[in-house]
């Protein structure tokens, strides 16, 4: 009996001790939740450093460690862990210059890890200096009918050259058209008489240079040769036979909207003298094509005022010319052409948009007396506006081209400046869109 009482006392005391120990033990801690999302805004440096790529990201709540992965394949099929950090950035020094790497980051804590983040690419810049831009880029101006030929000087350490082209001299939409190891390139993907602007970069293992100074070029029309061309980029009028400045009211200028290039500003001025550019290189032309850019700019005209701003001459006569008219505040143009009996045939009036336009005239004399197969066509922005056909003009020729204020200005309510650019004449046919 005594033994049973003693055993009971021992059991009770053990229970009391266990209860006391349990009461003083701290409650167990809950494990942190797995990071809910991968790190955001992963960004790897692009050539900022020569000896490493720096990767940064936005941290994730509850994460206390980040694993960084890398691959040279953007798909990540062969990604490997390259480091771990408790901060939000990592510097990868195990890189090769100019090699593009793709990086991913994963957020983790002791409970687990998030999904892998979106990737970003980065590379280390070569410590070597890239090649300098090629010098003396030259594009052919009408030397060929099927191509524009480019040449340039070699750049030190260059292993290849990238050739770029645009129809805008500002290069806002330039595109890469070729990569070559040589110092020349023939661009055959061209339109006759379309002016193109070219740039070249020199490239080496260290990267590519800035683009070169541009040069413009064009291919001659297969249907006829260039008679005259002036892109008016030189800032003077030395290519013209002569010009009447009328007291300095004809001068080089720039005009936003026509490729941002130099051109010619023609101002009414304070006197009535003609202000015009004159080319006398045409010789007895029986086929004549004219193309130029035109903008009314700040020109102001009284209602129903008009004047000739482009014409061709045959001695004292004008085989064809263009007139501009202000009709109730809107500007319109009309093509006039001459017959053998010196009577005129005219197109209708066609509106000028409130922006720079390209104007073209195709003119051809009749093939023989009585053939009546002469014609004159007016184009605006490469679209045919009207064709005058069946013309009896076999005795008419062209020997002079003029552009500017070619009319007398006495008594006209005209002031301000108009703008012309990229003037060409040829004995070919229309080369714009059909």
C-alpha positions as CSV (number, residue, x, y, z in Angstrom):
1,X,0.0,0.0,0.0
2,X,2.8,2.4,0.9
3,X,4.4,1.6,-2.5
4,X,1.2,2.6,-4.4
5,X,1.0,5.9,-2.5
6,X,4.6,6.7,-3.2
7,X,4.1,6.0,-7.0
8,X,1.0,8.2,-7.0
9,X,3.0,11.1,-5.4
10,X,5.8,10.7,-8.0
11,X,3.4,10.8,-10.9
12,X,1.6,13.9,-9.6
13,X,4.9,15.7,-9.0
14,X,6.1,14.9,-12.6
15,X,2.9,16.3,-14.0
16,X,3.3,19.5,-12.1
17,X,6.9,19.9,-13.2
18,X,6.0,19.3,-16.9
19,X,3.1,21.8,-16.7
20,X,5.4,24.4,-15.1
21,X,8.0,23.9,-17.8
22,X,5.4,24.2,-20.6
23,X,4.0,27.4,-19.0
24,X,7.4,29.2,-19.2
25,X,8.3,28.1,-22.8
26,X,7.9,30.9,-25.5
27,X,5.2,30.2,-28.2
28,X,6.6,28.9,-31.4
29,X,7.3,31.4,-34.2
30,X,5.4,31.4,-37.5
31,X,7.6,31.0,-40.6
32,X,7.6,34.0,-43.1
33,X,5.5,33.6,-46.2
34,X,7.2,32.8,-49.5
35,X,7.8,36.0,-51.4
36,X,4.6,36.6,-53.4
37,X,6.2,38.0,-56.6
38,X,9.6,38.1,-58.3
39,X,11.7,41.3,-58.1
40,X,10.6,44.1,-60.5
41,X,12.4,46.5,-62.7
42,X,15.4,44.3,-63.3
43,X,18.0,46.5,-65.1
44,X,21.4,45.6,-66.4
45,X,23.9,48.2,-67.5
46,X,24.5,48.7,-71.2
47,X,28.2,49.6,-71.7
48,X,28.3,51.8,-68.7
49,X,31.4,50.0,-67.3
50,X,34.4,48.4,-69.0
51,X,35.0,45.7,-66.4
52,X,31.6,44.6,-65.2
53,X,27.8,44.6,-65.7
54,X,25.8,46.1,-62.9
55,X,22.3,44.6,-62.2
56,X,19.7,46.3,-60.1
57,X,16.1,45.5,-59.1
58,X,13.3,46.5,-56.8
59,X,13.1,44.6,-53.6
60,X,10.2,42.3,-52.5
61,X,8.6,42.4,-49.0
62,X,9.6,39.4,-46.8
63,X,12.6,38.6,-49.0
64,X,16.0,38.7,-47.4
65,X,18.1,37.1,-50.2
66,X,18.2,37.4,-53.9
67,X,19.7,35.0,-56.4
68,X,21.1,36.3,-59.7
69,X,21.1,34.2,-62.8
70,X,22.7,34.8,-66.2
71,X,22.6,33.4,-69.7
72,X,23.9,34.5,-73.2
73,X,20.6,33.2,-74.6
74,X,17.5,35.5,-74.0
75,X,15.4,32.4,-73.7
76,X,17.3,31.4,-70.6
77,X,17.6,27.7,-71.5
78,X,21.2,27.6,-70.1
79,X,20.9,30.1,-67.2
80,X,23.2,29.6,-64.3
81,X,23.3,31.3,-60.9
82,X,26.2,33.8,-60.8
83,X,25.6,35.3,-57.4
84,X,23.4,36.1,-54.4
85,X,22.9,39.3,-52.5
86,X,20.8,40.6,-49.6
87,X,20.8,44.1,-51.2
88,X,19.2,45.2,-54.4
89,X,22.2,45.3,-56.8
90,X,24.9,43.0,-58.1
91,X,28.1,43.5,-60.0
92,X,29.0,40.8,-62.4
93,X,32.8,41.0,-63.1
94,X,33.0,37.6,-64.9
95,X,32.1,39.1,-68.3
96,X,33.6,39.5,-71.7
97,X,33.8,42.9,-73.3
98,X,30.9,43.6,-75.7
99,X,29.3,40.3,-75.0
100,X,25.5,40.7,-74.4
101,X,24.3,38.8,-71.3
102,X,20.7,38.3,-70.0
103,X,20.0,38.5,-66.3
104,X,17.2,37.2,-64.0
105,X,16.6,37.7,-60.3
106,X,14.8,35.5,-57.8
107,X,13.6,36.7,-54.3
108,X,14.0,34.2,-51.4
109,X,13.7,33.7,-47.6
110,X,14.0,30.7,-45.4
111,X,10.5,29.5,-46.4
112,X,11.1,29.5,-50.1
113,X,11.6,31.5,-53.3
114,X,9.5,33.5,-55.7
115,X,9.3,32.9,-59.4
116,X,12.2,34.0,-61.6
117,X,11.9,37.7,-62.7
118,X,11.6,39.1,-66.2
119,X,15.1,39.4,-67.8
120,X,17.1,42.4,-68.9
121,X,20.2,42.4,-71.1
122,X,23.5,44.2,-70.4
123,X,27.1,44.3,-71.5
124,X,30.4,45.7,-70.6
125,X,31.9,48.3,-72.9
126,X,35.3,47.5,-74.4
127,X,38.2,49.5,-72.9
128,X,39.3,50.1,-76.5
129,X,38.2,53.2,-78.2
130,X,35.8,52.6,-81.1
131,X,36.8,53.6,-84.6
132,X,36.3,57.2,-85.7
133,X,33.7,58.2,-88.3
134,X,34.8,57.8,-91.9
135,X,35.8,61.0,-93.7
136,X,35.1,62.3,-97.2
137,X,32.0,60.4,-97.9
138,X,31.0,61.1,-101.5
139,X,27.8,60.0,-103.3
140,X,27.4,60.2,-107.1
141,X,25.2,62.9,-108.5
142,X,23.6,61.6,-111.7
143,X,26.8,59.7,-112.8
144,X,24.8,56.4,-113.3
145,X,21.3,55.5,-114.4
146,X,20.9,52.5,-112.2
147,X,22.7,53.3,-108.9
148,X,24.2,55.8,-106.6
149,X,27.9,55.1,-106.0
150,X,29.4,55.8,-102.6
151,X,33.0,56.1,-101.5
152,X,34.7,57.1,-98.2
153,X,38.1,57.1,-96.5
154,X,39.3,54.3,-94.3
155,X,39.0,54.7,-90.6
156,X,41.8,53.5,-88.3
157,X,41.1,50.0,-86.7
158,X,37.8,49.6,-88.6
159,X,36.9,46.1,-89.6
160,X,33.6,46.9,-91.4
161,X,31.4,49.9,-92.3
162,X,27.7,50.4,-92.0
163,X,25.9,52.4,-94.7
164,X,22.7,54.3,-93.9
165,X,20.3,56.1,-96.2
166,X,17.3,58.5,-95.9
167,X,15.4,60.9,-98.2
168,X,15.6,63.5,-95.3
169,X,19.0,65.1,-94.8
170,X,18.2,65.3,-91.1
171,X,18.3,61.5,-91.0
172,X,15.3,61.2,-88.7
173,X,14.3,58.0,-90.6
174,X,17.7,56.7,-91.7
175,X,17.9,53.0,-92.3
176,X,20.8,50.6,-92.5
177,X,21.1,49.5,-96.1
178,X,24.4,47.6,-96.1
179,X,27.4,46.4,-94.1
180,X,30.7,46.0,-96.0
181,X,34.4,45.6,-95.3
182,X,35.3,47.8,-98.3
183,X,35.5,51.5,-98.8
184,X,32.7,51.8,-101.4
185,X,29.1,50.7,-102.0
186,X,26.7,50.9,-104.9
187,X,23.1,51.5,-104.0
188,X,20.9,50.1,-106.7
189,X,17.6,50.2,-104.7
190,X,16.9,53.7,-105.9
191,X,14.4,55.8,-108.0
192,X,15.7,57.9,-110.8
193,X,16.3,61.5,-109.8
194,X,15.2,60.9,-106.2
195,X,17.7,62.6,-104.0
196,X,19.1,60.4,-101.2
197,X,21.2,61.2,-98.2
198,X,23.9,58.8,-97.0
199,X,25.9,58.3,-93.8
200,X,28.6,55.7,-92.9
201,X,29.7,54.3,-89.6
202,X,33.1,52.7,-89.0
203,X,32.9,49.6,-86.8
204,X,35.5,47.6,-84.9
205,X,35.6,45.0,-82.1
206,X,35.1,48.0,-79.7
207,X,31.9,49.1,-81.3
208,X,30.8,51.5,-84.0
209,X,31.6,55.2,-84.5
210,X,29.1,58.0,-84.8
211,X,27.7,58.5,-88.3
212,X,29.8,60.4,-90.8
213,X,29.0,63.8,-92.3
214,X,26.2,63.0,-94.8
215,X,26.4,63.5,-98.6
216,X,23.5,63.4,-101.1
217,X,23.3,61.6,-104.4
218,X,20.9,60.5,-107.1
219,X,20.7,58.4,-110.2
220,X,20.2,59.9,-113.6
221,X,16.8,59.2,-115.3
222,X,17.1,56.4,-117.9
223,X,14.7,58.3,-120.1
224,X,16.8,61.4,-120.3
225,X,19.8,63.2,-118.9
226,X,20.1,65.7,-116.2
227,X,20.4,69.2,-117.6
228,X,20.6,71.1,-114.3
229,X,20.5,70.2,-110.6
230,X,21.0,72.4,-107.4
231,X,20.0,71.2,-104.0
232,X,20.8,74.7,-102.8
233,X,22.9,73.3,-99.9
234,X,26.0,75.4,-100.6
235,X,24.5,78.6,-99.4
236,X,25.2,80.4,-102.6
237,X,23.9,80.5,-106.2
238,X,27.1,79.8,-108.0
239,X,25.7,76.9,-110.1
240,X,23.2,79.2,-111.8
241,X,24.1,81.1,-115.0
242,X,23.0,84.3,-113.3
243,X,20.5,85.6,-110.8
244,X,18.7,88.9,-110.2
245,X,18.7,89.6,-106.5
246,X,16.8,92.9,-106.9
247,X,18.7,94.6,-104.1
248,X,19.5,91.5,-102.1
249,X,16.0,90.1,-101.9
250,X,17.1,86.6,-103.1
251,X,19.1,84.8,-100.5
252,X,19.9,81.4,-99.0
253,X,17.8,80.3,-96.1
254,X,16.3,77.3,-94.3
255,X,12.7,76.1,-94.2
256,X,11.3,73.7,-91.7
257,X,9.1,71.1,-93.4
258,X,11.2,70.7,-96.5
259,X,13.7,68.4,-95.0
260,X,15.0,71.2,-92.8
261,X,17.5,72.0,-95.5
262,X,19.0,75.1,-97.1
263,X,17.1,76.5,-100.0
264,X,16.4,79.9,-101.6
265,X,14.2,82.6,-100.1
266,X,12.6,84.9,-102.6
267,X,11.4,88.1,-101.1
268,X,9.1,90.8,-102.7
269,X,11.2,93.5,-101.2
270,X,10.8,97.2,-101.5
271,X,11.1,97.5,-105.2
272,X,9.5,96.1,-108.3
273,X,12.5,94.4,-109.9
274,X,12.3,90.7,-110.7
275,X,14.0,88.4,-108.2
276,X,14.9,85.1,-110.0
277,X,17.4,82.3,-110.5
278,X,18.2,81.8,-114.1
279,X,19.8,78.7,-115.8
280,X,20.8,79.0,-119.5
281,X,22.3,75.5,-120.0
282,X,19.3,74.0,-121.9
283,X,20.0,74.0,-125.6
284,X,17.1,73.8,-128.1
285,X,15.3,71.3,-125.9
286,X,12.1,69.7,-127.4
287,X,11.5,67.6,-124.2
288,X,11.9,69.3,-120.8
289,X,11.1,68.1,-117.3
290,X,11.2,70.5,-114.2
291,X,11.0,69.4,-110.5
292,X,11.3,71.5,-107.4
293,X,10.1,72.0,-103.9
294,X,7.9,75.0,-103.2
295,X,6.4,76.7,-100.1
296,X,4.4,79.9,-99.9
297,X,6.1,80.5,-96.5
298,X,5.2,84.1,-95.4
299,X,4.1,85.3,-98.9
300,X,1.0,87.5,-98.8
301,X,-1.0,88.4,-101.9
302,X,-4.1,90.5,-102.4
303,X,-7.3,88.7,-103.4
304,X,-7.2,87.7,-107.1
305,X,-3.5,88.8,-107.3
306,X,-1.3,86.5,-109.3
307,X,2.3,86.2,-110.6
308,X,4.5,83.8,-112.5
309,X,7.0,82.0,-110.2
310,X,8.4,79.5,-112.7
311,X,8.9,79.7,-116.5
312,X,11.0,78.5,-119.4
313,X,12.0,80.7,-122.3
314,X,12.5,80.5,-126.0
315,X,14.0,83.9,-126.8
316,X,11.3,86.4,-125.8
317,X,8.5,83.8,-125.6
318,X,7.6,81.4,-122.8
319,X,7.0,77.8,-123.9
320,X,5.4,77.1,-120.5
321,X,5.1,78.7,-117.1
322,X,3.3,78.4,-113.8
323,X,1.1,81.1,-112.2
324,X,0.1,81.3,-108.5
325,X,-3.2,82.9,-107.6
326,X,-4.8,84.0,-104.3
327,X,-8.4,83.1,-104.5
328,X,-10.2,84.2,-101.3
329,X,-7.2,83.5,-99.1
330,X,-6.4,80.1,-100.7
331,X,-3.5,79.7,-103.1
332,X,-3.8,77.8,-106.4
333,X,-1.5,77.2,-109.3
334,X,-2.1,76.9,-113.1
335,X,0.2,75.6,-115.9
336,X,0.2,77.6,-119.1
337,X,1.8,76.4,-122.4
338,X,2.4,77.9,-125.8
339,X,1.4,76.7,-129.3
340,X,3.1,77.4,-132.6
341,X,0.7,80.4,-133.3
342,X,1.7,81.8,-129.8
343,X,-1.7,81.2,-128.3
344,X,-1.8,79.7,-124.8
345,X,-3.4,76.6,-123.5
346,X,-4.0,76.4,-119.8
347,X,-4.8,73.8,-117.2
348,X,-7.4,74.4,-114.5
349,X,-6.5,75.9,-111.1
350,X,-5.2,73.4,-108.5
351,X,-4.9,74.2,-104.8
352,X,-1.6,74.3,-102.9
353,X,-1.6,72.6,-99.5
354,X,-0.7,74.7,-96.5
355,X,2.7,73.0,-96.4
356,X,5.7,72.4,-98.7
357,X,4.9,70.7,-101.9
358,X,6.8,69.1,-104.8
359,X,5.8,70.6,-108.2
360,X,6.7,69.0,-111.5
361,X,6.1,69.8,-115.2
362,X,6.6,67.4,-118.1
363,X,6.6,69.1,-121.4
364,X,7.3,67.9,-124.9
365,X,7.0,69.6,-128.3
366,X,5.1,67.9,-131.1
367,X,7.2,65.6,-133.2
368,X,6.5,67.2,-136.6
369,X,4.4,69.9,-138.3
370,X,0.7,68.9,-138.0
371,X,1.5,65.9,-135.8
372,X,-0.3,67.6,-132.8
373,X,1.3,65.2,-130.4
374,X,2.9,67.7,-128.0
375,X,1.8,67.7,-124.4
376,X,2.3,69.4,-121.0
377,X,1.6,67.7,-117.6
378,X,1.3,69.3,-114.2
379,X,2.1,67.2,-111.1
380,X,1.8,68.1,-107.4
381,X,3.4,65.8,-104.9
382,X,3.9,63.1,-107.6
383,X,0.2,63.1,-108.5
384,X,-0.9,64.1,-112.0
385,X,-3.3,67.0,-111.8
386,X,-3.9,67.6,-115.5
387,X,-2.4,66.7,-118.9
388,X,-2.7,69.1,-121.9
389,X,-2.4,66.9,-124.9
390,X,-2.8,67.1,-128.7
391,X,-0.7,70.3,-128.8
392,X,0.5,71.8,-132.1
393,X,3.8,73.1,-130.8
394,X,6.5,71.5,-133.0
395,X,8.3,74.8,-133.5
396,X,8.6,75.5,-129.7
397,X,11.9,74.8,-127.9
398,X,13.3,75.5,-124.5
399,X,16.6,77.4,-124.0
400,X,16.3,79.0,-120.5
401,X,14.8,78.1,-117.1
402,X,13.8,80.7,-114.4
403,X,12.4,80.4,-111.0
404,X,11.4,83.2,-108.5
405,X,9.4,86.4,-109.1
406,X,9.5,86.2,-112.9
407,X,6.6,88.5,-113.5
408,X,6.6,92.3,-113.3
409,X,5.5,93.3,-109.9
410,X,4.4,97.0,-110.4
411,X,1.2,97.8,-108.6
412,X,0.8,94.2,-107.2
413,X,-0.3,93.7,-103.6
414,X,2.4,91.2,-102.9
415,X,4.7,91.0,-99.9
416,X,6.7,88.5,-97.9
417,X,8.9,85.5,-98.9
418,X,8.4,82.2,-100.7
419,X,10.8,79.3,-100.6
420,X,12.2,76.9,-103.3
421,X,14.6,74.0,-102.9
422,X,16.0,70.9,-104.7
423,X,15.6,72.3,-108.3
424,X,16.2,69.9,-111.2
425,X,15.7,70.0,-114.9
426,X,16.2,67.2,-117.4
427,X,15.2,66.1,-120.9
428,X,13.6,63.0,-119.4
429,X,10.0,62.2,-118.3
430,X,8.2,62.2,-115.1
431,X,9.9,60.2,-112.4
432,X,7.5,60.4,-109.4
433,X,4.7,58.1,-108.6
434,X,2.4,57.1,-111.5
